[in-house]
Amino acid sequence: PSNVVTAPNLQYPCINHFRQCLQSSNAGVRLKCIQTLKSIFSHPERSVATPYIHALAPRLVEFLYSENSHKLLSEVELQITLKTIVTVESLITLAEPQNRIQMLALLVPVLINYLLDATALRSADKYLVTLHEASLQWLMKIGPKYPLEFKKLMSQSTDLRTRLENAVRVNQQIQQRNKTDSNNISKPIPSQAPSIKLKTDFSNFS
């Protein structure tokens, strides 16, 4: 019940426990902590969710801006970054319309920062490629969902807009190349007459 979980002598120790888990050296603990925070942030009762959002959402954003968010050495570390993005993104929906631009201003530069140029994409490992692709998909979703706010953000930074445009262009080239390769593979191989003709007639063989 909300009157239990919002009691100060329970609420503050719980928030501190989450803060400690976010700093844990165990990647599995950090991942579980972020997943649980997302469910708390989305709690239907604002009196339950708001203290956790105020205390811990800045820590999540801080992590996304750190180098550790894209120093990925394992699948778990990749999932930590992706789940943190999902959790921060959920706050955009929860925010009042007039405050969404502030949340987008925090998240969009992070996502664009994860994008790789064509050269880096060719040499990147699978974790960074996955982060690049996921970030581009989020940006392509956020743009149409919040068109006015997104357009305003892009107009404020030429660098962000250029990096996003380049990533979209590279993605289109890759898709076109994959489509061409797929079409070439699916084309039937023309049959050729056998180079050696059998002198013996097998037409009556049974």
C-alpha positions as CSV (number, residue, x, y, z in Angstrom):
1,P,0.0,0.0,0.0
2,S,1.2,3.5,-0.8
3,N,0.9,4.7,2.8
4,V,3.3,2.0,3.8
5,V,6.0,2.4,1.0
6,T,5.9,6.2,1.3
7,A,6.5,6.2,5.1
8,P,9.9,8.1,5.5
9,N,11.4,5.4,7.7
10,L,11.0,2.9,4.8
11,Q,11.2,5.1,1.8
12,Y,14.6,6.7,2.5
13,P,16.4,3.5,3.3
14,C,14.9,1.9,0.1
15,I,16.1,4.8,-2.0
16,N,19.6,4.6,-0.5
17,H,19.6,0.9,-1.2
18,F,18.8,1.5,-4.9
19,R,21.6,4.1,-5.0
20,Q,24.1,1.6,-3.6
21,C,22.9,-1.1,-6.1
22,L,23.4,1.3,-9.0
23,Q,27.1,1.6,-7.9
24,S,27.5,-2.1,-7.4
25,S,30.6,-3.8,-8.9
26,N,28.2,-6.7,-9.9
27,A,26.8,-6.0,-13.4
28,G,23.9,-8.4,-12.8
29,V,22.9,-6.4,-9.6
30,R,23.0,-3.1,-11.6
31,L,20.9,-4.5,-14.4
32,K,18.2,-5.9,-12.0
33,C,18.2,-2.6,-10.1
34,I,17.5,-0.6,-13.3
35,Q,14.8,-3.0,-14.4
36,T,13.1,-2.6,-11.0
37,L,13.4,1.2,-11.0
38,K,11.6,1.3,-14.3
39,S,8.6,-0.5,-12.8
40,I,8.7,1.9,-9.8
41,F,8.9,5.0,-12.0
42,S,5.8,3.8,-13.9
43,H,3.8,3.2,-10.7
44,P,0.3,4.5,-11.2
45,E,0.4,6.4,-7.9
46,R,2.6,9.5,-8.2
47,S,3.2,9.7,-4.5
48,V,5.0,6.4,-4.7
49,A,7.0,7.1,-7.9
50,T,8.0,10.7,-7.6
51,P,10.5,10.5,-4.7
52,Y,12.3,7.7,-6.6
53,I,12.3,9.7,-9.8
54,H,13.7,12.8,-8.1
55,A,16.4,10.9,-6.2
56,L,17.5,8.3,-8.8
57,A,16.6,9.5,-12.4
58,P,19.6,12.0,-12.3
59,R,21.9,9.0,-11.5
60,L,20.6,7.2,-14.6
61,V,21.1,10.2,-16.8
62,E,24.6,10.7,-15.4
63,F,25.5,7.1,-16.2
64,L,24.3,7.6,-19.8
65,Y,26.6,10.6,-20.2
66,S,29.6,8.7,-18.8
67,E,32.1,6.7,-20.8
68,N,31.1,3.6,-18.9
69,S,27.8,3.5,-20.8
70,H,29.6,2.7,-24.0
71,K,32.6,0.9,-22.7
72,L,30.9,-2.4,-23.3
73,L,32.8,-5.7,-22.7
74,S,29.9,-8.1,-22.2
75,E,26.2,-8.7,-23.1
76,V,25.2,-7.7,-19.5
77,E,26.9,-4.3,-19.8
78,L,25.2,-3.7,-23.1
79,Q,21.8,-4.6,-21.5
80,I,22.6,-2.2,-18.6
81,T,22.9,0.7,-21.1
82,L,19.9,-0.3,-23.1
83,K,17.7,-0.7,-20.1
84,T,18.8,2.6,-18.7
85,I,17.8,4.3,-22.0
86,V,14.4,2.6,-21.8
87,T,13.9,3.7,-18.2
88,V,14.9,7.3,-18.9
89,E,12.7,7.3,-22.1
90,S,9.7,6.2,-20.0
91,L,10.1,9.5,-18.1
92,I,9.4,11.5,-21.3
93,T,5.9,9.9,-21.4
94,L,5.3,10.6,-17.7
95,A,6.4,14.2,-17.9
96,E,3.9,17.0,-18.3
97,P,3.8,18.2,-22.0
98,Q,5.5,21.5,-21.2
99,N,8.4,19.6,-19.5
100,R,9.0,17.0,-22.2
101,I,11.4,19.2,-24.1
102,Q,13.7,19.1,-21.0
103,M,13.7,15.3,-20.9
104,L,14.3,15.1,-24.6
105,A,17.1,17.5,-24.3
106,L,18.8,15.1,-21.9
107,L,18.1,11.9,-23.9
108,V,18.5,12.8,-27.6
109,P,22.1,14.0,-27.3
110,V,23.0,10.8,-25.5
111,L,21.5,8.7,-28.3
112,I,23.2,10.7,-31.0
113,N,26.5,10.3,-29.1
114,Y,26.1,6.5,-29.4
115,L,25.8,6.7,-33.2
116,L,28.9,5.5,-35.2
117,D,30.1,7.0,-38.5
118,A,30.7,4.7,-41.5
119,T,34.3,4.1,-40.6
120,A,33.7,3.3,-37.0
121,L,30.8,1.1,-37.8
122,R,33.0,-1.2,-40.0
123,S,35.5,-1.8,-37.2
124,A,33.2,-1.7,-34.1
125,D,32.5,-4.8,-32.1
126,K,29.0,-6.4,-31.9
127,Y,28.1,-4.6,-28.6
128,L,28.8,-1.1,-30.0
129,V,27.0,-2.0,-33.3
130,T,23.9,-3.1,-31.4
131,L,24.0,0.1,-29.3
132,H,24.3,2.2,-32.5
133,E,21.4,0.4,-34.2
134,A,19.2,0.6,-31.1
135,S,19.9,4.3,-30.6
136,L,19.1,5.1,-34.2
137,Q,15.8,3.2,-33.9
138,W,14.9,5.2,-30.8
139,L,15.7,8.4,-32.5
140,M,13.6,7.5,-35.5
141,K,10.7,6.7,-33.1
142,I,11.1,9.8,-30.9
143,G,11.2,12.2,-33.9
144,P,7.7,11.5,-35.2
145,K,6.3,11.0,-31.7
146,Y,7.4,14.5,-30.5
147,P,7.9,16.4,-33.8
148,L,7.8,19.9,-32.5
149,E,10.2,19.3,-29.6
150,F,12.5,17.2,-31.7
151,K,12.7,19.8,-34.5
152,K,13.5,22.5,-31.9
153,L,16.3,20.4,-30.5
154,M,17.8,19.7,-33.9
155,S,17.6,23.4,-34.8
156,Q,19.7,24.3,-31.7
157,S,22.6,22.1,-32.6
158,T,24.1,21.7,-36.1
159,D,26.5,19.1,-34.8
160,L,23.7,16.8,-33.5
161,R,21.7,17.2,-36.6
162,T,24.6,16.5,-38.9
163,R,25.6,13.3,-37.0
164,L,22.0,12.1,-37.1
165,E,21.6,12.8,-40.8
166,N,24.9,11.0,-41.5
167,A,23.8,7.9,-39.5
168,V,20.5,7.8,-41.3
169,R,22.2,8.0,-44.7
170,V,24.7,5.2,-43.8
171,N,21.8,3.1,-42.5
172,Q,19.9,3.6,-45.8
173,Q,23.0,2.6,-47.8
174,I,23.4,-0.6,-45.7
175,Q,19.7,-1.5,-46.2
176,Q,20.0,-0.9,-49.9
177,R,23.1,-3.0,-50.2
178,N,21.5,-5.8,-48.2
179,K,18.4,-5.6,-50.4
180,T,20.6,-5.8,-53.5
181,D,22.6,-8.7,-52.1
182,S,19.3,-10.5,-51.2
183,N,17.9,-10.0,-54.7
184,N,21.1,-11.4,-56.2
185,I,21.0,-14.5,-54.0
186,S,17.3,-15.1,-54.8
187,K,17.8,-14.9,-58.6
188,P,17.6,-18.4,-60.2
189,I,20.8,-19.6,-61.6
190,P,20.3,-20.1,-65.4
191,S,20.5,-23.7,-66.5
192,Q,23.3,-24.6,-68.8
193,A,23.6,-27.4,-71.3
194,P,25.8,-30.2,-70.1
195,S,29.3,-30.0,-71.5
196,I,29.5,-33.8,-71.8
197,K,26.8,-35.4,-74.0
198,L,26.1,-39.0,-73.3
199,K,26.1,-41.2,-76.4
200,T,24.0,-43.8,-74.8
201,D,20.2,-43.3,-74.9
202,F,18.7,-43.8,-71.4
203,S,15.2,-42.8,-72.4
204,N,13.9,-46.4,-72.2
205,F,15.6,-47.2,-68.9
206,S,13.3,-48.5,-66.2
